[in-house]
Amino acid sequence: MRTVKNILDSKQKPFNIIGPNALVIDALHMLNTVNLSYLIVMDGDEYKGIFSERDYSRNVILKGKTSRTTTVEDAMTHDVPIVSESDSVEHCINMINQHKTRYLLAYDDADEKLEGVITIHDLLREVLNNKDAFGSSVEELIDNDESGIY
């Protein structure tokens, strides 16, 4: 079965990184430029969180804040579930379902360094490319109720 490492090897190294003190307006411009739905929030080499389009809508707009004065740190998601490079794709699907999230942080098994982000889209690509290998995991992912997903 394919693993987190297999997925990461097929993706670019993370380049969608922003600092926690950046303004949300700058994060939105970066999201537009990199054409992704999330940014990895890092303070130097230290992971801080994920900033996504959903964070913007829920933690800025709906709370009456402005993107020109709110920092990424004030709007980002802090508690993203973690997987290791040796974890299976099926384990990731279960984590996505269990935690009702769209993102998983992937850490190196040896030095516990952040290697990248596994997205729900990465997992869907894996399922579509390997339909026969997944069985009921596919149905769980498809039947997942998106209420509460960040």
C-alpha positions in Angstrom: 0.0 0.0 0.0 1.2 3.5 -0.8 2.4 5.7 2.0 2.6 9.4 3.0 6.2 9.4 1.7 5.0 8.2 -1.7 2.6 11.1 -1.9 5.2 13.6 -0.7 7.7 12.3 -3.3 5.2 13.1 -6.0 4.6 16.7 -4.8 6.8 19.8 -4.9 8.6 20.7 -1.6 6.5 23.1 0.4 6.9 26.6 -1.0 3.6 28.1 0.2 5.0 29.3 3.5 4.1 32.5 5.4 5.1 33.9 8.8 2.6 34.2 11.7 3.0 38.0 11.9 2.1 38.6 8.2 -1.2 40.3 7.6 -4.1 38.3 6.3 -4.2 40.5 3.1 -0.7 39.4 2.3 -1.7 35.8 2.9 -4.6 36.1 0.6 -2.4 37.6 -2.2 0.0 34.7 -1.6 -2.9 32.1 -1.9 -3.8 33.7 -5.2 -0.3 33.6 -6.4 0.5 30.0 -5.5 -3.0 28.9 -6.5 -3.5 26.7 -3.4 -6.2 26.8 -0.7 -3.7 26.8 2.2 -0.4 28.2 3.4 1.9 26.7 6.0 2.6 29.1 8.8 6.2 28.9 10.0 8.2 31.0 12.4 11.7 30.2 11.1 12.0 26.4 11.2 9.1 26.0 13.6 5.7 25.0 12.4 2.9 27.2 13.8 -0.3 26.4 11.9 -2.2 26.3 8.6 -3.9 29.3 7.1 -6.6 28.5 4.6 -9.4 30.1 2.7 -11.8 28.8 5.3 -9.8 30.4 8.1 -10.2 33.7 6.3 -13.9 33.4 5.9 -14.6 32.0 9.4 -12.0 33.9 11.5 -11.8 37.2 9.7 -14.9 38.0 7.7 -17.5 36.4 9.9 -16.0 37.9 13.0 -16.0 41.4 11.5 -12.3 41.7 11.3 -10.3 43.1 8.4 -7.6 41.5 6.3 -5.5 44.6 6.5 -5.2 44.6 10.2 -5.5 41.0 11.3 -2.4 38.8 11.4 -2.2 35.3 10.0 -1.6 34.0 13.6 -4.9 35.4 14.7 -6.8 33.7 11.9 -5.0 30.4 11.3 -5.8 26.8 12.4 -3.4 25.5 15.1 -4.5 21.9 15.7 -3.9 20.1 12.4 -3.6 16.3 12.8 -0.1 14.7 12.3 0.9 11.7 10.2 4.3 10.2 9.6 6.0 9.4 6.3 5.5 5.7 6.9 1.7 5.9 7.5 -0.5 4.4 4.8 -2.9 6.4 2.6 -5.7 4.4 4.2 -4.6 5.7 7.6 -4.6 9.2 6.2 -8.2 8.8 4.9 -9.2 7.6 8.4 -7.5 10.6 10.0 -9.2 13.0 7.6 -12.6 11.4 8.5 -12.0 11.2 12.2 -10.7 14.8 12.6 -13.0 16.3 10.0 -10.2 18.1 8.3 -8.9 18.8 4.8 -5.2 18.8 5.8 -2.7 16.5 7.6 0.8 17.5 8.6 3.4 15.0 7.4 6.5 14.6 9.5 9.7 12.8 8.8 10.0 9.5 10.8 13.6 10.0 11.8 14.1 13.6 12.8 10.4 14.7 13.3 10.8 17.5 10.8 7.8 18.8 8.9 8.0 17.4 5.4 4.8 18.7 3.9 1.0 18.7 4.0 -1.3 15.9 2.8 -4.5 17.3 1.5 -7.9 15.7 1.0 -7.2 16.3 -2.8 -4.0 14.3 -2.5 -5.9 11.4 -1.0 -8.7 11.6 -3.6 -6.0 11.4 -6.4 -4.5 8.3 -4.7 -8.0 6.7 -4.5 -8.8 7.4 -8.1 -5.4 6.1 -9.3 -5.7 2.9 -7.2 -9.4 2.2 -6.9 -9.2 -1.5 -6.4 -6.8 -1.2 -3.4 -9.1 0.9 -1.2 -12.4 -0.8 -0.7 -14.5 0.7 2.1 -12.1 3.6 2.6 -13.3 5.1 -0.6 -16.9 5.0 0.6 -15.9 6.6 3.9 -14.2 9.5 2.2 -17.0 10.0 -0.3 -19.7 9.7 2.4 -17.9 12.1 4.8 -20.2 14.8 6.2 -18.3 18.1 5.6 -20.0 19.9 8.4 -17.3 21.1 10.8 -14.4 20.5 8.4 -11.8 23.2 8.5 
